[in-house]
Amino acid sequence: MIVYALILAAGKGTRLGSAENKVFRAVGGRSILERSVDVFVKCSNIDHIVIVADQDEINRVKWLMGESYPGESIHVVKGGASRQESALSGLLAIERLFEPPASSVSVRRIVLIHDAARCFLPRELVTELIDTIRNHYAGVAPAIAVADTIRLTDERGESIEQTLPRRRLVAMQTPQGADFDVMLKAALVAKEEGALVTDDLELLMRIGYPVRLVKGDDRNLKITTPGDLIIAESIISDEMEI
């Protein structure tokens, strides 16, 4: 079995209030991107790492990976204008870079797609996701229960149309993954049909592929706003005290 980690780092992250891509922002002395890559470098289940970056930042990402992980084979490829396009670009790059030889066509390939902004991904969660894909032949993603009451409003956001049942709602996290061939097919179908999706599990659901959820982790937050940086620094402080 071969497992690919596909890390999406092509977004700008304007809500963080910075002029540069947020993945280069330092948290506890290391960039968000380095911290995101670190868990996959240290995970023995991961065979190959591919980072999707903005065209103008490819060289910077390559330099950063070379400085942080000398000797590691980390590929950096061009992303797209949206997360969905970047994920597809990364999947196609994996197909080009790691096409298995004819003698090993039966080797199973799995891909995990991860948002670089989630830089505190626990290693044990990566292992659980891989095991779920391997054992159940399904797409999988981590999710956490929603604590707040969620209400559906009208299109203008001025009135409430429905109060959604909180016990059935979850907030999605990444990595999200499946067998590589299935994920690539799902992404290509969505592109052909002009469908817009918000995450990788939705790609799989659109083609009728079975999906599962595993329990996510509160530490696996997506750094989006200045407030998230405060939480991130707190996580680092807690880890240093252990």
C-alpha positions as a printed NumPy array, in Angstrom:
array([[  0.   ,   0.   ,   0.   ],
       [  1.202,   3.5  ,  -0.866],
       [ -0.079,   6.569,   0.998],
       [  0.193,  10.126,  -0.32 ],
       [ -0.208,  13.258,   1.802],
       [ -1.473,  16.149,  -0.322],
       [ -1.135,  19.462,   1.522],
       [ -3.026,  22.469,   0.176],
       [ -1.127,  25.718,   0.777],
       [ -2.101,  27.928,  -2.173],
       [ -4.667,  30.089,  -0.366],
       [ -4.013,  33.654,   0.734],
       [ -5.812,  33.693,   4.064],
       [ -6.842,  37.348,   3.927],
       [ -9.012,  37.033,   7.055],
       [ -5.859,  36.689,   9.128],
       [ -5.065,  40.307,   8.329],
       [ -1.686,  39.687,   6.738],
       [ -0.327,  40.797,   3.367],
       [  1.336,  37.42 ,   2.769],
       [  0.054,  33.869,   2.625],
       [ -0.841,  32.825,   6.16 ],
       [  1.032,  29.509,   5.841],
       [  4.277,  31.477,   6.194],
       [  3.097,  33.068,   9.438],
       [  5.2  ,  31.958,  12.407],
       [  3.453,  30.24 ,  15.303],
       [  5.672,  29.365,  18.219],
       [  8.808,  30.02 ,  16.18 ],
       [  7.842,  27.862,  13.184],
       [  5.697,  28.621,  10.158],
       [  2.201,  27.197,   9.905],
       [  3.272,  25.3  ,   6.793],
       [  6.254,  23.674,   8.519],
       [  4.058,  22.544,  11.372],
       [  1.503,  21.098,   8.937],
       [  4.131,  19.18 ,   6.999],
       [  5.886,  17.984,  10.147],
       [  3.25 ,  15.447,  11.192],
       [  3.342,  13.743,   7.801],
       [  7.158,  13.683,   7.702],
       [  7.155,  11.955,  11.078],
       [  4.322,   9.549,  10.276],
       [  5.698,   6.174,   9.163],
       [  2.468,   5.445,   7.276],
       [  3.095,   8.267,   4.774],
       [  5.148,   7.402,   1.7  ],
       [  5.067,  10.637,  -0.321],
       [  4.304,  14.296,   0.455],
       [  3.091,  16.788,  -2.144],
       [  2.47 ,  20.459,  -1.373],
       [  0.222,  22.563,  -3.598],
       [  1.39 ,  26.179,  -3.641],
       [  0.627,  29.391,  -5.464],
       [  2.713,  29.809,  -8.607],
       [  4.504,  32.85 ,  -7.156],
       [  5.364,  31.002,  -3.942],
       [  6.62 ,  27.656,  -5.26 ],
       [ 10.29 ,  28.576,  -4.94 ],
       [  9.77 ,  29.964,  -1.439],
       [  8.027,  26.758,  -0.349],
       [ 10.759,  24.608,  -1.905],
       [ 13.421,  26.608,  -0.086],
       [ 11.557,  26.356,   3.233],
       [ 11.126,  22.598,   2.892],
       [ 14.788,  22.189,   1.951],
       [ 15.856,  24.134,   5.037],
       [ 13.471,  22.349,   7.405],
       [ 13.626,  18.837,   5.993],
       [ 16.944,  18.29 ,   4.193],
       [ 17.045,  14.922,   2.509],
       [ 13.257,  14.518,   2.513],
       [ 11.605,  14.144,  -0.893],
       [  8.823,  16.741,  -0.674],
       [  7.322,  17.763,  -3.997],
       [  5.859,  21.244,  -4.54 ],
       [  3.392,  21.795,  -7.399],
       [  1.276,  24.635,  -8.718],
       [ -2.196,  25.17 ,  -7.317],
       [ -5.36 ,  26.719,  -8.709],
       [ -7.627,  29.687,  -8.066],
       [ -9.764,  27.805,  -5.536],
       [ -9.322,  25.028,  -3.009],
       [-11.172,  22.645,  -5.3  ],
       [ -8.903,  23.467,  -8.241],
       [ -5.811,  23.127,  -6.072],
       [ -6.887,  19.705,  -4.839],
       [ -7.4  ,  18.519,  -8.416],
       [ -4.04 ,  19.974,  -9.46 ],
       [ -2.392,  18.085,  -6.64 ],
       [ -4.113,  14.818,  -7.506],
       [ -3.076,  15.127, -11.148],
       [  0.478,  15.905, -10.043],
       [  0.547,  12.741,  -7.943],
       [ -0.595,  10.761, -10.972],
       [  2.27 ,  12.233, -13.012],
       [  4.936,  11.955, -10.35 ],
       [  4.201,   8.542,  -8.919],
       [  2.563,   6.475, -11.638],
       [  3.175,   2.897, -10.478],
       [  5.131,   0.603, -12.791],
       [  3.185,  -2.001, -14.741],
       [  4.538,  -4.723, -12.481],
       [  2.809,  -3.205,  -9.447],
       [ -0.568,  -2.116, -10.788],
       [ -2.253,  -4.08 ,  -8.012],
       [ -0.625,  -1.973,  -5.298],
       [ -3.291,  -0.05 ,  -3.422],
       [ -2.845,   3.735,  -3.298],
       [ -4.449,   6.027,  -0.731],
       [ -4.463,   9.829,  -0.598],
       [ -5.093,  12.181,   2.328],
       [ -5.865,  15.799,   1.412],
       [ -5.054,  18.286,   4.153],
       [ -5.455,  22.04 ,   4.554],
       [ -2.087,  23.534,   5.503],
       [ -3.846,  25.958,   7.848],
       [ -4.566,  23.025,  10.197],
       [ -1.079,  22.786,  11.667],
       [ -1.759,  20.844,  14.879],
       [ -2.984,  17.617,  13.331],
       [ -2.405,  14.73 ,  15.773],
       [ -0.372,  11.883,  14.299],
       [ -2.732,   9.273,  15.739],
       [ -5.612,  10.802,  13.768],
       [ -3.637,  10.303,  10.533],
       [ -3.197,   6.635,  11.397],
       [ -6.902,   6.221,  12.162],
       [ -7.897,   7.768,   8.841],
       [ -5.569,   5.492,   6.877],
       [ -6.815,   2.423,   8.739],
       [-10.445,   3.365,   8.077],
       [ -9.857,   3.746,   4.336],
       [ -7.883,   0.514,   4.186],
       [-10.348,  -1.58 ,   6.169],
       [-13.669,  -0.194,   4.957],
       [-12.995,   0.865,   1.348],
       [-14.652,   4.207,   1.988],
       [-13.869,   7.877,   1.989],
       [-13.184,   9.258,   5.437],
       [-12.836,  12.554,   7.273],
       [-12.569,  13.719,  10.874],
       [-15.454,  15.699,  12.341],
       [-16.297,  17.25 ,  15.686],
       [-19.666,  17.883,  17.293],
       [-21.147,  21.369,  17.   ],
       [-21.508,  23.074,  20.385],
       [-23.607,  26.074,  19.341],
       [-27.207,  26.168,  18.209],
       [-27.252,  26.436,  14.405],
       [-30.091,  28.162,  12.597],
       [-30.839,  28.366,   8.874],
       [-31.707,  31.87 ,   7.697],
       [-33.24 ,  33.245,   4.53 ],
       [-31.   ,  34.235,   1.607],
       [-30.502,  37.732,   3.038],
       [-29.719,  36.495,   6.532],
       [-32.493,  38.611,   8.026],
       [-34.908,  36.   ,   9.348],
       [-34.768,  32.445,  10.671],
       [-36.246,  29.69 ,   8.539],
       [-35.262,  26.662,  10.581],
       [-33.422,  25.593,  13.715],
       [-31.211,  22.659,  12.807],
       [-30.91 ,  19.656,  15.165],
       [-27.597,  20.221,  16.922],
       [-27.128,  16.545,  17.839],
       [-26.94 ,  15.692,  14.123],
       [-24.536,  18.477,  13.118],
       [-20.778,  18.182,  12.872],
       [-17.959,  20.498,  11.828],
       [-15.67 ,  18.951,   9.23 ],
       [-11.893,  18.828,   9.506],
       [ -9.074,  17.575,   7.326],
       [ -7.288,  15.397,   6.227],
       [ -9.995,  13.859,   4.102],
       [ -9.121,  10.868,   2.003],
       [ -9.916,   7.752,   0.057],
       [ -8.325,   5.377,  -2.384],
       [ -6.385,   7.575,  -4.781],
       [ -8.097,   6.426,  -7.981],
       [-11.534,   7.06 ,  -6.486],
       [-10.628,  10.542,  -5.254],
       [ -9.139,  11.509,  -8.61 ],
       [-12.199,  10.228, -10.461],
       [-14.527,  12.159,  -8.137],
       [-12.549,  15.381,  -8.624],
       [-12.528,  15.008, -12.41 ],
       [-16.28 ,  14.316, -12.526],
       [-16.973,  17.443, -10.485],
       [-14.84 ,  19.495, -12.854],
       [-16.605,  18.102, -15.929],
       [-20.007,  18.844, -14.42 ],
       [-19.015,  22.305, -13.184],
       [-19.909,  21.379,  -9.616],
       [-18.561,  23.511,  -6.786],
       [-17.803,  21.735,  -3.517],
       [-16.382,  22.873,  -0.201],
       [-14.442,  19.753,   0.779],
       [-13.169,  16.434,  -0.533],
       [-15.773,  14.237,   1.119],
       [-18.45 ,  16.026,  -0.898],
       [-16.641,  15.031,  -4.09 ],
       [-16.956,  11.388,  -3.075],
       [-20.589,  11.705,  -2.022],
       [-21.477,  13.172,  -5.427],
       [-20.391,   9.987,  -7.206],
       [-22.149,   7.752,  -4.673],
       [-19.011,   6.509,  -2.976],
       [-19.475,   5.458,   0.674],
       [-18.034,   7.806,   3.281],
       [-17.369,   7.545,   6.983],
       [-16.606,   9.991,   9.759],
       [-14.138,   9.538,  12.585],
       [-13.908,  11.648,  15.705],
       [-11.877,  14.77 ,  15.047],
       [ -9.689,  16.652,  17.488],
       [-10.16 ,  20.127,  18.966],
       [ -6.444,  20.792,  18.453],
       [ -6.894,  20.303,  14.717],
       [ -8.263,  23.808,  14.259],
       [ -7.991,  25.756,  11.024],
       [ -6.073,  28.989,  11.561],
       [ -8.228,  31.586,   9.833],
       [ -8.558,  34.674,  12.043],
       [ -6.298,  36.548,  14.488],
       [ -8.239,  34.889,  17.299],
       [ -7.151,  31.473,  16.009],
       [ -3.516,  32.551,  16.378],
       [ -4.116,  33.13 ,  20.085],
       [ -5.537,  29.617,  20.408],
       [ -2.582,  28.25 ,  18.431],
       [ -0.061,  29.864,  20.761],
       [ -1.983,  28.408,  23.704],
       [ -1.775,  24.91 ,  22.2  ],
       [  1.987,  25.283,  21.807],
       [  2.338,  26.483,  25.41 ],
       [  0.334,  23.479,  26.658],
       [  2.498,  21.071,  24.632],
       [  5.703,  22.598,  26.008],
       [  4.472,  22.095,  29.563],
       [  3.806,  18.383,  29.062]])
